[in-house]
Amino acid sequence: MRVLLTGHQGYLGTVMAPVLAAAGHEVTGLDSGLFADCVLGPTPPDPEGLAVDLRDVPAEALAGFDAVIHLAALSNDPLGSLAPELTYDINYHASVRLARLAREAGVRRFLYASTCSVYGASGDEPVTEDAPLRPLTPYAESKVRVEDELLELADADFTPVFLRNATAFGFSPRLRADIVLNNLVGHAHLSGEVKVLSDGTPWRPLVHALDIADAFTAVLTAPREAVHARAFNVGTERNNVTVAEIAATVVEAVPGSTLLITGQTGADPRSYRVDFSRLRAALPGCEARRSVKEGAVELIDAYRRHGLTREAFERRFTRLARLADRQAAGTVGGELRPR
Ligand SMILES: NC(=O)c1ccc[n+]([C@@H]2O[C@H](COP(=O)([O-])OP(=O)(O)OC[C@H]3O[C@@H](n4cnc5c(N)ncnc54)[C@H](O)[C@@H]3O)[C@@H](O)[C@H]2O)c1
């Protein structure tokens, strides 16, 4: 298939592009490059790509593709809360516009990177895709609105699919340090301390970046009737873990590190357990396989091998800090368009 992969220079896109290529797809990227140089270790070989802002994508850019995988976004809750209007412009309006252009250009399948954050604070019972959506942040709200509008676009020739990913973990050459496992392993590496600011009880379902790539690759070529206009949680029940359990796993993976649970109430009220059975049922064999422990071991190896420094961890690989630094340096404008 000829696939347009937006966000190909992000954390997940950098892992997904080679997985798609290995499955025989012809991949073209699209990214404004906000984090293109945020690389740990050797620079990855990117597919051919368009350097364009999502808000400015011309209609011609969609011509000739069989499918779009749409990852590009301001991609986390704190980032979205810092600049809610930009989050709605990029994550919501520009995403819906991209989908309309794709449909008009005859693209048949549109895989949308949604999030389990749409479930908000859902308690202890695992939530299925039919659970009420309770987005708690502009980021999660923007994802819900896109799902709603893409559903309206679905027809005989256009198949949108919503992949609600759990929180990702694992090594990517374009690392993100602001997601929970990657962050806790970083602290263990740099200070020997695994510090949990909350009481550790919130549920945080996790999924390895490569398992997300595998799920998107499977959905790309799945029979239309199995996936048409449907939402799928992406992850595994085995990785439905509490923050305290994640921290304990990190301590195990990084010998010599110690666990500190401060018990302060964190600012983040999200807590949800997720049921991942729909994707397994729709696409037998499609299931996230990599464990949190494997991810922690992989990350500490990579951090050590590539010499992750505190400065890089706190600034280069932390989305919010990186954008603030680029704005201060004048390489990104107020509306987050690279200059
Ligand atoms: N990482 C996770 O834990 C996670 C979990 C659930 C869902 N998701 C979703 O998956 C997608 C990818 O996440 P990620 O972790 O790779 O994020 P990321 O921040 O690493 O990558 C996002 C990419 O989008 C690009 N981008 C942002 N704004 C753009 C714009 N206006 N125009 C063009 N490109 C733009 C950035 O340059 C970046 O390369 C996002 O939609 C995110 O919401 C991620």
The ligand as an SDF file (V2000), in Angstrom:
LIG
                    3D

 44 48  0  0  0  0  0  0  0  0999 V2000
    3.1340    8.3130   23.1110 N   0  0  0  0  0  0  0  0  0  0  0  0
    2.0290    7.9500   23.7410 C   0  0  0  0  0  0  0  0  0  0  0  0
    2.0340    7.5170   24.8930 O   0  0  0  0  0  0  0  0  0  0  0  0
    0.7030    8.0510   23.0350 C   0  0  0  0  0  0  0  0  0  0  0  0
   -0.3990    7.4260   23.6270 C   0  0  0  0  0  0  0  0  0  0  0  0
   -1.6300    7.5330   23.0010 C   0  0  0  0  0  0  0  0  0  0  0  0
   -1.7490    8.2290   21.8150 C   0  0  0  0  0  0  0  0  0  0  0  0
   -0.6520    8.8210   21.2600 N   0  0  0  0  0  0  0  0  0  0  0  0
   -0.8200    9.5700   20.0120 C   0  0  0  0  0  0  0  0  0  0  0  0
    0.0720    9.0770   19.0470 O   0  0  0  0  0  0  0  0  0  0  0  0
    0.5170   10.1420   18.2100 C   0  0  0  0  0  0  0  0  0  0  0  0
    2.0380   10.1790   18.1620 C   0  0  0  0  0  0  0  0  0  0  0  0
    2.5390   10.3660   19.4930 O   0  0  0  0  0  0  0  0  0  0  0  0
    4.0810   10.5050   19.7850 P   0  0  0  0  0  0  0  0  0  0  0  0
    4.3050    9.9930   21.1580 O   0  0  0  0  0  0  0  0  0  0  0  0
    4.8700    9.9510   18.6850 O   0  0  0  0  0  0  0  0  0  0  0  0
    4.2250   12.0940   19.8170 O   0  0  0  0  0  0  0  0  0  0  0  0
    5.4830   13.0040   19.4010 P   0  0  0  0  0  0  0  0  0  0  0  0
    5.2990   14.3290   20.0500 O   0  0  0  0  0  0  0  0  0  0  0  0
    6.7340   12.2800   19.6570 O   0  0  0  0  0  0  0  0  0  0  0  0
    5.3150   13.1320   17.8280 O   0  0  0  0  0  0  0  0  0  0  0  0
    4.3390   13.9320   17.2310 C   0  0  0  0  0  0  0  0  0  0  0  0
    4.8770   14.3830   15.8930 C   0  0  0  0  0  0  0  0  0  0  0  0
    3.8910   15.2480   15.3030 O   0  0  0  0  0  0  0  0  0  0  0  0
    4.5630   16.3540   14.7540 C   0  0  0  0  0  0  0  0  0  0  0  0
    3.6720   17.5090   14.7760 N   0  0  0  0  0  0  0  0  0  0  0  0
    3.1450   18.1230   15.8560 C   0  0  0  0  0  0  0  0  0  0  0  0
    2.4220   19.1860   15.4730 N   0  0  0  0  0  0  0  0  0  0  0  0
    2.4970   19.2370   14.1240 C   0  0  0  0  0  0  0  0  0  0  0  0
    1.9640   20.1050   13.1520 C   0  0  0  0  0  0  0  0  0  0  0  0
    1.2010   21.1600   13.4860 N   0  0  0  0  0  0  0  0  0  0  0  0
    2.2410   19.8690   11.8570 N   0  0  0  0  0  0  0  0  0  0  0  0
    3.0120   18.8150   11.4710 C   0  0  0  0  0  0  0  0  0  0  0  0
    3.5630   17.9540   12.3620 N   0  0  0  0  0  0  0  0  0  0  0  0
    3.3030   18.1760   13.6800 C   0  0  0  0  0  0  0  0  0  0  0  0
    5.7710   16.5990   15.6240 C   0  0  0  0  0  0  0  0  0  0  0  0
    6.7780   17.3160   14.9140 O   0  0  0  0  0  0  0  0  0  0  0  0
    6.1780   15.1850   15.9910 C   0  0  0  0  0  0  0  0  0  0  0  0
    7.1400   14.6770   15.1070 O   0  0  0  0  0  0  0  0  0  0  0  0
   -0.1290   11.4040   18.7350 C   0  0  0  0  0  0  0  0  0  0  0  0
   -1.3020   11.6680   18.0050 O   0  0  0  0  0  0  0  0  0  0  0  0
   -0.4730   11.0400   20.1580 C   0  0  0  0  0  0  0  0  0  0  0  0
   -1.5630   11.7850   20.6300 O   0  0  0  0  0  0  0  0  0  0  0  0
    0.5800    8.7530   21.8330 C   0  0  0  0  0  0  0  0  0  0  0  0
  1  2  1  0
  2  3  2  0
  2  4  1  0
  4  5  1  0
  4 44  2  0
  5  6  2  0
  6  7  1  0
  7  8  2  0
  8  9  1  0
  8 44  1  0
  9 10  1  0
  9 42  1  0
 10 11  1  0
 11 12  1  0
 11 40  1  0
 12 13  1  0
 13 14  1  0
 14 15  2  0
 14 16  1  0
 14 17  1  0
 17 18  1  0
 18 19  2  0
 18 20  1  0
 18 21  1  0
 21 22  1  0
 22 23  1  0
 23 24  1  0
 23 38  1  0
 24 25  1  0
 25 26  1  0
 25 36  1  0
 26 27  1  0
 26 35  1  0
 27 28  2  0
 28 29  1  0
 29 30  1  0
 29 35  2  0
 30 31  1  0
 30 32  2  0
 32 33  1  0
 33 34  2  0
 34 35  1  0
 36 37  1  0
 36 38  1  0
 38 39  1  0
 40 41  1  0
 40 42  1  0
 42 43  1  0
M  CHG  2   8   1  16  -1
M  END
$$$$
